[in-house]
Amino acid sequence: MRTDLKILLIGIGNNCRGDDGLGWKFIDLVESMGLDFINCEYRYQLQVEDAALISEYDVVYFVDATYENLPDGFALRPCIAFNEESFSTHAQSPGAIVKLANDLYKKSPKAFILAICGVEWELQTSLSECAQKNLIEATSFFAEQFMLEDA
């Protein structure tokens, strides 16, 4: 894996809302792997200020829980930049943040969304058994990507 790239992981969610904490738990696991060439951030939600943050990186992964029923329990997808029509500057989508980075800073990091399936969203600090399994699968997949040469 090329480690000369500046890589950022942004875990999105709330670790007190059950499976909504999957993004943060993913970040915890990646940080424990000692991949010191990857920087990590935790967010409850994305805000316009995050455009400045991602503009400093070559590659950005937005990691979040999803209600979707994905065949593998997770999916890694390209994050497409787009204008978001919103009456608030809070809770921006990953695509809107990428678009802002391009518009404001003339930077276009390669961006991806890693969606991990969750099923329970109540007030609790633990993950459901299903989400825990999906988290392990997604983390293993992600780690393997960085063990491949020139990934």
Helices and strands as residue ranges (DSSP letters): E 7-12, G 18-21, H 22-32, E 38-43, H 50-54, E 59-66, E 74-78, H 94-105, E 110-117, H 129-145
